[in-house]
C-alpha cells in the first residue's frame, strides 16, 4: 500500500499500512518528525523541544510524492514512505533514509510489550561526513564518525543526542530512551530500546554557529552567567568541618588570591539524605556564611539525589512514592559507603521525573540548607548513578527506565531551578555531573565527572568540552588535576596540575577539585593552589590573576551565549568554517572570537605544533610575533606558558 498524504493546519501527515507520520515546522529552517505504529501521535511524552509558534510548513506537493519546505530545509516523502532531507535553495542532499535491507524498512519497529517498541531509524552514510556533539564522551578524538555512542547517562559520559554534521545540518534525537547512535561507514543509525514513537528534529544552516544557535533556541537558551561564577572555584574531597573550610578561605585572603566559590562536598550530614549540616562539624552555619560573605566568597554544597534508609527523610520519601521503583527485588539502587555506617549501606534514589517528588526534594534542601544563604547546588551522581547500571530494572513516574531514563538529569536540575525561582532568586547555577538536551535552560552547568589524574584524561577533556559546547551546554568545567589520585608531593603530578590549570583557565567555569593522596577517611589530601610546591604555586598564581583580568571578556561572551546560544569555548571550525583544516583540529580551540588556545597535553613537552586558521593574521601572546594564518607552526611552551594567539587586531589583558 502506497503512502497517503494529508495536510491539516499546516501539518503534513503520512499514513502507511502500519504507521502514522507527523511532520511540522519547528523553528527557523527546522522540521520535527514523529512517527508511530500506535493509533496516534502523542504530544505529552517526555522530550526536549520547547513549544513552537513558527509559521507552518510550506507544502509543495502531496501527490504520489510529498514535499514540504521550512526556510532552508526541504523534506521529501516518496510513495513508500521513505524520507529525505535536502537544502531548499540548492537541492543539496543532507539526510536520506536507507532501508536496513531490501525486505526491511528504514524505520523499524519491534514490539517490546504494550505500546512500546524497539525502534531503529537508518540513514545513508557518507565517507567524508564528520559528526560533532553528542554530549560528553572520553574519546581520543573530536569527530565521532566511525563511533558507536551509547545513549545512556554514566559517570564521565553525558548523553545529549544532538549531532552537528559538516554537511550543513543538525539532528536531535528527541527521545530520552536508552539506546545508541551508530556513525558507521555503511550507515548512520539511531536506536531506542523502548519508546512509543520516533521523534527527531532536523535543522539546516550555512555555518556551524547558525546550526547550533538554532538548536539551543529550540531547546532553551541558558540564563546569563552570574558575574561571580566567572571567577575561581576551590574544592577538594572534602572539607570536613566549618573550621577547616573557613581556614582555607582566610588563607586565600591572606595570600591575596582571587576566590569566588568555596565548596562543601559530601558527608556533611550524619547520613546521606539528611540534607542538613551536622552540628558537630558545622556548629554555627550563620556565622560561617556571614564571614564568607564579608570576604566576597560564595558557598556551593554537594547534593546527592539519594537517601540512606537510616536518614531522616527516607521514610517519608518512600511513603509518598517519591523513590525510583524497581522491576525486580527491593528498591535499593547502590551499595555505598556512608560516613555514619560501619560498613556499606544501600541507598535509594528519588524519582526526579515525578513533579511532586521534585518539589518535595527542593523543600527539604530549602528548609535545611538554602535558609543559611547557600545558593549554589552541586548536583552530584545525577545520572542517577545506580549499580548495576541496568536501566531496564528501573521504573520511573514517567515510565520504564528503558523508555525515559536519559531525561533524569534534566528534570532534576529543573526542580532546583524552579525552586530557586519561586524563592525570588535570579542568579541560578547548578553544577551537574550529567545533562540532557535542554539542561542549559535550567541553569545546568556540567563538569566532566570522576577523571583520573593523568595526561591521557587531560587530553580527552579538550575533545569532551568542545563536543559539549556543540551540544548546547555553554557552562562546562573539569576537575583541574583530575579527581582520582594525584600526589601533591610528586613532581610528575605537579607538572600535570600546572598544565591542567593553564587549560582550566580557558574553560567556561574555572574550578579545582580532586581526591588527592594521601586519602584518609574520605577527606582527601591537600588540594589548595599552594599545595603543589613553590614552583607550581608561582605559575598557578599567575594563571589565577590572568583569569581575573579576562573576566570582563568572558562575561561579555557569556552574554552572547545567553542571547543566542553560541558557546564561548568552541572548535576552530565555528569561527573558520571555510578552512577545511580547522575541521580536523581537536587539540586547540577558540575562547570567544578573539583568542585561540592550544594547551600542552603531554608530559615533559616544552613545545607543540599549532594550526592557525586561514583568513586572518594571528599574534602570539608571549612573543608578540605576528603570524599569517593558514599554516601549522611549532611553538615554544615552557612550563609557565600555554600557547595563546590573538586574532587580527584583538587585544586582551592576558599579560596584565
VODRENKOL-661228 format. One line per field, with one value per residue (C-alpha): residue number from 1; residue in three letters; x, y, z. Coordinates in steps of 0.05 Angstrom, whole numbers. Example, Ala and Ser with C-alpha at 12.3 -4.5 7.8 and 13.67 -1.06 7.14 Angstrom:
resi	[1_2]
resn	[ALA_SER]
X	[246_273]
Y	[-90_-21]
Z	[156_143]
***
This chain:
resi	[1_2_3_4_5_6_7_8_9_10_11_12_13_14_15_16_17_18_19_20_21_22_23_24_25_26_27_28_29_30_31_32_33_34_35_36_37_38_39_40_41_42_43_44_45_46_47_48_49_50_51_52_53_54_55_56_57_58_59_60_61_62_63_64_65_66_67_68_69_70_71_72_73_74_75_76_77_78_79_80_81_82_83_84_85_86_87_88_89_90_91_92_93_94_95_96_97_98_99_100_101_102_103_104_105_106_107_108_109_110_111_112_113_114_115_116_117_118_119_120_121_122_123_124_125_126_127_128_129_130_131_132_133_134_135_136_137_138_139_140_141_142_143_144_145_146_147_148_149_150_151_152_153_154_155_156_157_158_159_160_161_162_163_164_165_166_167_168_169_170_171_172_173_174_175_176_177_178_179_180_181_182_183_184_185_186_187_188_189_190_191_192_193_194_195_196_197_198_199_200_201_202_203_204_205_206_207_208_209_210_211_212_213_214_215_216_217_218_219_220_221_222_223_224_225_226_227_228_229_230_231_232_233_234_235_236_237_238_239_240_241_242_243_244_245_246_247_248_249_250_251_252_253_254_255_256_257_258_259_260_261_262_263_264_265_266_267_268_269_270_271_272_273_274_275_276_277_278_279_280_281_282_283_284_285_286_287_288_289_290_291_292_293_294_295_296_297_298_299_300_301_302_303_304_305_306_307_308_309_310_311_312_313_314_315_316_317_318_319_320_321_322_323_324_325_326_327_328_329_330_331_332_333_334_335_336_337_338_339_340_341_342_343_344_345_346_347_348_349_350_351_352_353_354_355_356_357_358_359_360_361_362_363_364_365_366_367_368_369_370_371_372_373_374_375_376_377_378_379_380_381_382_383_384_385_386_387_388_389_390_391_392_393_394_395_396_397_398_399_400_401_402_403_404_405_406_407_408_409_410_411_412_413_414_415_416_417_418_419_420_421_422_423_424_425_426_427_428_429_430_431_432_433_434_435_436_437_438_439_440_441_442_443_444_445_446_447_448_449_450_451_452_453_454_455_456_457_458_459_460_461_462_463_464_465_466_467_468_469_470_471_472_473_474_475_476_477_478_479_480_481_482_483_484_485_486_487_488_489_490_491_492_493_494_495_496_497_498_499_500_501_502_503_504_505_506_507_508_509_510_511_512_513_514_515_516_517_518_519_520_521_522_523_524_525_526_527_528_529_530_531_532_533_534_535_536_537_538_539_540_541_542_543_544_545_546_547_548_549_550_551_552_553_554_555_556_557_558_559_560_561_562_563_564_565_566_567_568_569_570_571_572_573_574_575_576_577_578_579_580_581_582_583_584_585_586_587_588_589_590_591_592_593_594_595_596_597_598_599_600_601_602_603_604_605_606_607_608_609_610_611_612_613_614_615_616_617_618_619_620_621_622_623_624_625_626_627_628_629_630_631_632_633_634_635_636_637_638_639_640_641_642_643_644_645_646_647_648_649_650_651_652_653_654_655_656]
resn	[UNK_UNK_UNK_UNK_UNK_UNK_UNK_UNK_UNK_UNK_UNK_UNK_UNK_UNK_UNK_UNK_UNK_UNK_UNK_UNK_UNK_UNK_UNK_UNK_UNK_UNK_UNK_UNK_UNK_UNK_UNK_UNK_UNK_UNK_UNK_UNK_UNK_UNK_UNK_UNK_UNK_UNK_UNK_UNK_UNK_UNK_UNK_UNK_UNK_UNK_UNK_UNK_UNK_UNK_UNK_UNK_UNK_UNK_UNK_UNK_UNK_UNK_UNK_UNK_UNK_UNK_UNK_UNK_UNK_UNK_UNK_UNK_UNK_UNK_UNK_UNK_UNK_UNK_UNK_UNK_UNK_UNK_UNK_UNK_UNK_UNK_UNK_UNK_UNK_UNK_UNK_UNK_UNK_UNK_UNK_UNK_UNK_UNK_UNK_UNK_UNK_UNK_UNK_UNK_UNK_UNK_UNK_UNK_UNK_UNK_UNK_UNK_UNK_UNK_UNK_UNK_UNK_UNK_UNK_UNK_UNK_UNK_UNK_UNK_UNK_UNK_UNK_UNK_UNK_UNK_UNK_UNK_UNK_UNK_UNK_UNK_UNK_UNK_UNK_UNK_UNK_UNK_UNK_UNK_UNK_UNK_UNK_UNK_UNK_UNK_UNK_UNK_UNK_UNK_UNK_UNK_UNK_UNK_UNK_UNK_UNK_UNK_UNK_UNK_UNK_UNK_UNK_UNK_UNK_UNK_UNK_UNK_UNK_UNK_UNK_UNK_UNK_UNK_UNK_UNK_UNK_UNK_UNK_UNK_UNK_UNK_UNK_UNK_UNK_UNK_UNK_UNK_UNK_UNK_UNK_UNK_UNK_UNK_UNK_UNK_UNK_UNK_UNK_UNK_UNK_UNK_UNK_UNK_UNK_UNK_UNK_UNK_UNK_UNK_UNK_UNK_UNK_UNK_UNK_UNK_UNK_UNK_UNK_UNK_UNK_UNK_UNK_UNK_UNK_UNK_UNK_UNK_UNK_UNK_UNK_UNK_UNK_UNK_UNK_UNK_UNK_UNK_UNK_UNK_UNK_UNK_UNK_UNK_UNK_UNK_UNK_UNK_UNK_UNK_UNK_UNK_UNK_UNK_UNK_UNK_UNK_UNK_UNK_UNK_UNK_UNK_UNK_UNK_UNK_UNK_UNK_UNK_UNK_UNK_UNK_UNK_UNK_UNK_UNK_UNK_UNK_UNK_UNK_UNK_UNK_UNK_UNK_UNK_UNK_UNK_UNK_UNK_UNK_UNK_UNK_UNK_UNK_UNK_UNK_UNK_UNK_UNK_UNK_UNK_UNK_UNK_UNK_UNK_UNK_UNK_UNK_UNK_UNK_UNK_UNK_UNK_UNK_UNK_UNK_UNK_UNK_UNK_UNK_UNK_UNK_UNK_UNK_UNK_UNK_UNK_UNK_UNK_UNK_UNK_UNK_UNK_UNK_UNK_UNK_UNK_UNK_UNK_UNK_UNK_UNK_UNK_UNK_UNK_UNK_UNK_UNK_UNK_UNK_UNK_UNK_UNK_UNK_UNK_UNK_UNK_UNK_UNK_UNK_UNK_UNK_UNK_UNK_UNK_UNK_UNK_UNK_UNK_UNK_UNK_UNK_UNK_UNK_UNK_UNK_UNK_UNK_UNK_UNK_UNK_UNK_UNK_UNK_UNK_UNK_UNK_UNK_UNK_UNK_UNK_UNK_UNK_UNK_UNK_UNK_UNK_UNK_UNK_UNK_UNK_UNK_UNK_UNK_UNK_UNK_UNK_UNK_UNK_UNK_UNK_UNK_UNK_UNK_UNK_UNK_UNK_UNK_UNK_UNK_UNK_UNK_UNK_UNK_UNK_UNK_UNK_UNK_UNK_UNK_UNK_UNK_UNK_UNK_UNK_UNK_UNK_UNK_UNK_UNK_UNK_UNK_UNK_UNK_UNK_UNK_UNK_UNK_UNK_UNK_UNK_UNK_UNK_UNK_UNK_UNK_UNK_UNK_UNK_UNK_UNK_UNK_UNK_UNK_UNK_UNK_UNK_UNK_UNK_UNK_UNK_UNK_UNK_UNK_UNK_UNK_UNK_UNK_UNK_UNK_UNK_UNK_UNK_UNK_UNK_UNK_UNK_UNK_UNK_UNK_UNK_UNK_UNK_UNK_UNK_UNK_UNK_UNK_UNK_UNK_UNK_UNK_UNK_UNK_UNK_UNK_UNK_UNK_UNK_UNK_UNK_UNK_UNK_UNK_UNK_UNK_UNK_UNK_UNK_UNK_UNK_UNK_UNK_UNK_UNK_UNK_UNK_UNK_UNK_UNK_UNK_UNK_UNK_UNK_UNK_UNK_UNK_UNK_UNK_UNK_UNK_UNK_UNK_UNK_UNK_UNK_UNK_UNK_UNK_UNK_UNK_UNK_UNK_UNK_UNK_UNK_UNK_UNK_UNK_UNK_UNK_UNK_UNK_UNK_UNK_UNK_UNK_UNK_UNK_UNK_UNK_UNK_UNK_UNK_UNK_UNK_UNK_UNK_UNK_UNK_UNK_UNK_UNK_UNK_UNK_UNK_UNK_UNK_UNK_UNK_UNK_UNK_UNK_UNK_UNK_UNK_UNK_UNK_UNK_UNK_UNK_UNK_UNK_UNK_UNK_UNK_UNK_UNK_UNK_UNK_UNK_UNK_UNK_UNK_UNK_UNK_UNK_UNK_UNK_UNK_UNK_UNK_UNK_UNK_UNK_UNK_UNK_UNK_UNK_UNK_UNK_UNK_UNK_UNK_UNK_UNK_UNK_UNK_UNK_UNK_UNK_UNK_UNK_UNK_UNK_UNK_UNK_UNK_UNK_UNK_UNK_UNK_UNK]
X	[0_27_32_-28_-16_-58_-48_-84_-69_-1_20_36_10_33_-8_21_-10_21_49_29_80_71_115_115_157_193_236_271_299_277_229_204_182_144_123_89_53_6_-62_-40_19_25_43_53_113_178_223_270_239_204_135_140_96_133_99_71_105_102_72_98_66_20_11_49_107_100_148_148_195_212_264_328_304_262_233_211_170_162_104_136_142_218_244_299_321_356_372_312_355_410_379_440_423_431_399_367_336_369_329_361_353_313_260_261_242_289_244_238_191_194_144_171_102_43_52_128_173_247_256_311_320_373_406_455_527_578_652_671_619_642_599_606_566_530_546_609_648_721_744_813_783_732_700_656_649_663_639_581_556_513_452_456_478_541_594_641_593_537_485_458_433_447_497_526_546_597_545_506_453_439_400_367_342_286_276_300_300_362_393_453_476_519_562_589_620_559_503_482_433_393_364_315_307_235_192_121_143_201_215_271_286_328_355_396_445_502_551_561_547_480_461_480_445_381_386_397_339_295_314_323_373_416_409_462_522_528_589_617_613_667_717_757_722_761_743_772_747_728_728_704_687_666_734_772_730_739_814_820_781_823_888_865_853_919_955_913_889_823_768_695_666_685_655_626_628_590_587_567_505_502_471_466_397_392_410_428_494_516_521_580_622_584_564_546_528_501_566_605_564_570_645_650_602_645_704_663_662_601_588_568_545_540_470_462_392_397_375_405_349_372_367_314_279_278_213_172_202_186_116_98_122_177_233_251_217_249_221_253_271_279_285_359_398_470_515_550_598_564_601_559_551_606_600_569_497_444_420_357_349_289_247_262_212_156_137_114_177_219_180_187_261_272_232_280_340_308_290_357_410_383_360_432_445_475_451_496_480_527_481_527_511_451_453_429_488_459_494_489_476_414_362_312_309_283_212_201_138_143_152_201_275_290_239_254_320_362_317_330_387_346_286_329_362_293_269_324_316_241_251_302_257_200_245_257_328_353_425_416_470_474_537_514_550_501_454_406_384_355_391_422_355_351_420_452_528_565_631_663_658_709_772_840_899_934_955_912_850_871_875_806_777_794_752_697_689_685_632_593_595_568_514_486_519_558_575_625_686_731_764_830_884_834_793_823_894_949_1002_1017_1089_1101_1137_1100_1033_1057_1072_1003_965_1002_983_912_907_930_876_824_832_802_743_677_680_747_747_796_774_804_813_887_936_943_869_844_773_742_777_829_898_912_886_893_933_993_994_1038_1105_1133_1148_1079_1045_1082_1056_986_982_996_942_892_909_904_835_814_837_797_731_701_716_687_623_614_614_573_520_525_513_453_423_439_463_533_583_645_690_684_720_761_711_658_697_732_682_712_780_779_838_801_750_807_836_817_873_862_800_773_756_708_722_789_832_860_881_929_940_1001_974_1035_1082_1150_1133_1161_1136_1079_1052_993_950_929_867_868_833_866_932_950_993_1030_1014_1081_1127_1082_1102_1052_1039_999_941_932_994_1019_1076_1120_1112_1156_1117_1159_1123_1099_1067_1007_1008_958_943_903_863_875_880_846_875_863_895_927_995_970]
Y	[0_68_126_171_245_296_368_394_464_466_398_342_273_209_146_78_10_4_73_145_201_274_328_401_464_474_537_571_524_465_407_359_289_240_170_111_45_63_94_166_212_235_306_292_245_269_306_365_415_478_495_528_581_589_592_527_484_506_446_438_372_318_274_209_243_295_353_409_467_507_561_527_456_412_344_293_231_181_133_80_129_137_205_251_320_370_443_481_532_489_419_391_324_325_262_204_143_77_12_-38_-90_-92_-131_-85_-12_45_58_-7_-23_-85_-91_-96_-102_-55_10_7_-11_-22_28_39_95_83_136_133_143_188_175_248_265_288_286_331_339_281_306_286_222_209_197_210_250_304_277_217_187_113_111_77_122_94_136_126_170_148_180_217_204_254_232_292_263_323_320_372_348_382_371_430_402_388_328_319_250_279_218_202_127_86_67_81_120_86_130_74_74_37_71_123_91_114_62_69_7_23_81_96_137_160_234_275_346_369_438_466_523_554_552_511_571_581_508_504_570_542_480_519_565_504_471_533_590_589_643_697_670_708_753_715_649_670_671_615_557_520_448_383_318_342_399_362_419_491_510_476_510_578_570_556_619_660_634_654_724_726_708_759_706_710_663_666_599_551_481_435_365_305_274_339_303_246_202_211_241_280_341_382_405_360_409_371_393_455_487_557_559_630_657_618_646_717_713_684_736_791_761_760_684_643_571_512_449_378_348_274_253_193_170_122_82_109_182_227_237_166_141_200_196_122_130_184_141_191_139_106_38_-27_-81_-137_-142_-86_-11_-5_24_26_-2_59_76_127_165_142_69_18_-19_-9_17_10_77_96_150_196_200_267_251_258_332_327_290_346_398_358_346_421_437_393_429_497_486_456_489_547_581_594_632_574_584_543_470_415_361_301_230_256_204_174_130_62_-4_-46_2_-34_17_-38_-52_18_43_119_161_177_105_47_62_40_90_152_142_194_252_245_298_350_342_340_407_434_422_465_519_525_521_578_619_611_640_701_682_707_682_607_556_482_442_375_311_295_331_321_364_427_424_492_527_510_538_470_473_408_381_320_271_228_231_201_247_231_269_219_243_315_304_273_334_381_339_327_401_421_368_392_463_436_400_466_467_533_525_468_451_395_374_411_358_301_271_203_204_255_264_337_316_282_324_289_307_378_385_356_403_464_444_428_496_530_493_503_579_577_532_569_553_553_501_459_393_325_268_277_229_210_195_185_177_207_273_271_302_377_408_483_522_528_452_432_464_534_528_503_554_612_591_576_643_678_635_657_730_723_692_751_800_762_762_822_787_722_755_793_728_692_744_724_652_675_715_670_602_610_578_615_553_522_484_523_508_551_613_586_540_552_528_453_441_473_416_368_404_372_395_471_515_585_620_672_702_734_681_614_567_509_473_429_358_313_302_333_373_443_458_437_447_494_504_577_581_619_684_726_745_720_748_702_728_712_736_789_760_767_704_693_645_581_546_499_526_500_539_541_523_526_502_571_585_558_576_632_671_734_741_801_866_839_859_825_837_768_793_846]
Z	[0_-20_27_36_49_84_108_170_196_162_189_140_157_124_132_115_127_196_212_223_209_230_201_221_221_287_288_230_177_221_217_270_252_295_276_309_299_355_340_346_355_427_447_522_520_553_503_497_448_472_444_377_345_279_211_184_132_60_25_-46_-65_-36_-97_-105_-71_-15_-8_43_59_121_104_82_95_49_66_14_27_-30_-43_2_60_53_77_52_74_29_22_-4_-41_-72_-72_-36_-3_73_101_64_96_78_88_134_78_14_52_113_123_143_203_240_299_342_398_469_500_508_469_469_411_399_342_291_241_188_144_86_105_71_74_81_135_204_267_328_392_424_494_531_520_539_468_438_380_367_304_322_252_259_332_366_421_477_492_567_624_661_705_656_598_586_535_495_429_384_328_282_212_167_111_139_185_258_282_351_371_412_455_526_514_527_460_416_355_304_258_216_146_118_156_207_255_315_362_420_464_485_461_438_378_337_348_317_295_236_222_163_164_126_184_247_292_257_266_340_353_322_365_430_414_401_468_510_518_581_634_639_676_743_748_807_771_722_779_812_849_903_922_949_976_1028_1078_1139_1186_1189_1219_1163_1109_1139_1148_1073_1057_1105_1074_1005_1030_1069_1004_965_917_879_902_883_906_962_962_1015_986_1012_1082_1116_1143_1192_1139_1064_1051_1115_1073_1134_1164_1222_1282_1310_1249_1229_1295_1270_1196_1201_1228_1175_1119_1146_1148_1078_1051_1080_1043_978_976_959_980_937_971_945_937_923_899_944_1013_1063_1095_1162_1140_1170_1103_1076_1108_1082_1012_1009_1038_987_929_912_903_838_836_813_768_807_881_931_919_936_877_900_954_983_1040_1085_1139_1198_1179_1198_1131_1063_1062_1009_983_944_891_889_826_792_737_789_794_866_885_855_895_960_949_939_1002_1042_1013_1022_1095_1115_1071_1030_1094_1113_1048_1009_937_892_884_864_836_841_817_778_722_771_789_802_808_769_711_686_665_648_724_740_738_739_748_673_652_646_653_582_556_597_635_599_619_694_699_662_708_770_753_733_804_833_781_793_868_867_821_870_924_881_861_794_794_789_773_788_775_748_732_676_629_572_513_544_611_595_601_675_692_687_685_675_700_668_725_761_719_733_746_681_618_579_615_606_531_530_564_507_459_511_527_454_439_499_471_405_446_473_542_548_622_628_671_695_760_750_762_754_811_824_850_845_899_913_932_865_812_755_785_797_723_706_751_723_652_674_708_644_605_660_659_589_606_617_691_727_783_823_853_868_917_929_961_1016_1021_1092_1119_1056_1067_1013_1015_1007_943_951_899_947_959_899_915_907_833_814_860_828_759_784_818_752_719_772_761_686_692_735_682_629_667_630_564_590_615_550_511_563_548_475_496_537_480_421_446_416_465_486_484_414_360_309_253_288_271_208_174_105_127_115_162_220_219_235_296_362_409_406_408_406_471_445_376_393_427_403_459_448_514_526_534_541_599_591_529_524_454_409_338_329_268_257_213_148_133_187_218_287_343_391_461_494_438_406_339_281_241_177_183_143_169_223_266_322_386_448_511_574_636_655_587_549_474_461_398_388_324_279_317_380_447_514_583_585_607_654]
***
